Amino acid sequence: GTFRPTSDYNSTVNVILLRTGGPSASASSTTPSLLDRELVAEHIRSSNDDWFQRQNPMVTPTRETDIRAAFTRACQKHTNDDDANRERVDPTSPTITLPLAECYQVLFNDEERSYLTLDFFTQDWEAFCRTDNETTGSASDTQSSRLEG
């Protein structure tokens, strides 16, 4: 149920072969075939999605359940710590915000954190926020991408 990379993990690569022509190309043709970059990109995305989502998922159903439970505990802790004198809030409510560093601790176990440091995680998060804002045109608060505490 847990992602446990082997000693080969850091030396694993995806190999992509690009061939021009295809089945309908004539062997005697002297006209070079043009590479359709959008089709190549879509093929790579779909192949990676199939591999990482179906064939070799890093997040198994058991691990997902564990992560959800850990987030619920972290939200309950913040609710209890921050709102000791207020009425209790549903810990699954989207109004509870955890610091990014705490989310990192919840999402990854010790072994996973040895492969993905907090600095790299933060860089990925900030890049995701920039891409998401560019894609959606959202003016969402990027303050949540900053490390707190």
Contacts in CASP RR format, 6 or more apart in sequence:
PFRMAT RR
TARGET T0000
AUTHOR 0000-0000-0000
METHOD contacts of the structure
MODEL  1
GTFRPTSDYNSTVNVILLRTGGPSASASSTTPSLLDRELVAEHIRSSNDD
WFQRQNPMVTPTRETDIRAAFTRACQKHTNDDDANRERVDPTSPTITLPL
AECYQVLFNDEERSYLTLDFFTQDWEAFCRTDNETTGSASDTQSSRLEG
1 60 0 8 1.000
1 62 0 8 1.000
1 63 0 8 1.000
2 60 0 8 1.000
2 62 0 8 1.000
2 63 0 8 1.000
2 66 0 8 1.000
2 109 0 8 1.000
3 58 0 8 1.000
3 59 0 8 1.000
3 60 0 8 1.000
3 63 0 8 1.000
3 111 0 8 1.000
3 112 0 8 1.000
4 111 0 8 1.000
5 111 0 8 1.000
5 115 0 8 1.000
9 115 0 8 1.000
10 115 0 8 1.000
14 48 0 8 1.000
16 44 0 8 1.000
18 35 0 8 1.000
18 40 0 8 1.000
20 32 0 8 1.000
20 33 0 8 1.000
20 35 0 8 1.000
21 33 0 8 1.000
22 33 0 8 1.000
25 33 0 8 1.000
52 58 0 8 1.000
59 67 0 8 1.000
67 106 0 8 1.000
67 107 0 8 1.000
70 106 0 8 1.000
71 98 0 8 1.000
71 103 0 8 1.000
71 106 0 8 1.000
72 91 0 8 1.000
72 92 0 8 1.000
74 98 0 8 1.000
74 102 0 8 1.000
74 106 0 8 1.000
75 91 0 8 1.000
75 92 0 8 1.000
75 93 0 8 1.000
75 96 0 8 1.000
75 98 0 8 1.000
76 91 0 8 1.000
78 96 0 8 1.000
78 98 0 8 1.000
79 88 0 8 1.000
79 89 0 8 1.000
79 91 0 8 1.000
79 96 0 8 1.000
83 89 0 8 1.000
89 95 0 8 1.000
89 96 0 8 1.000
97 144 0 8 1.000
98 106 0 8 1.000
99 147 0 8 1.000
99 148 0 8 1.000
99 149 0 8 1.000
100 122 0 8 1.000
100 125 0 8 1.000
100 144 0 8 1.000
100 145 0 8 1.000
100 146 0 8 1.000
100 147 0 8 1.000
100 148 0 8 1.000
101 118 0 8 1.000
101 147 0 8 1.000
101 148 0 8 1.000
101 149 0 8 1.000
104 113 0 8 1.000
104 118 0 8 1.000
104 121 0 8 1.000
104 122 0 8 1.000
108 116 0 8 1.000
108 121 0 8 1.000
118 147 0 8 1.000
122 145 0 8 1.000
122 147 0 8 1.000
125 145 0 8 1.000
126 145 0 8 1.000
129 140 0 8 1.000
129 142 0 8 1.000
129 145 0 8 1.000
132 138 0 8 1.000
132 140 0 8 1.000
133 139 0 8 1.000
133 140 0 8 1.000
133 142 0 8 1.000
END
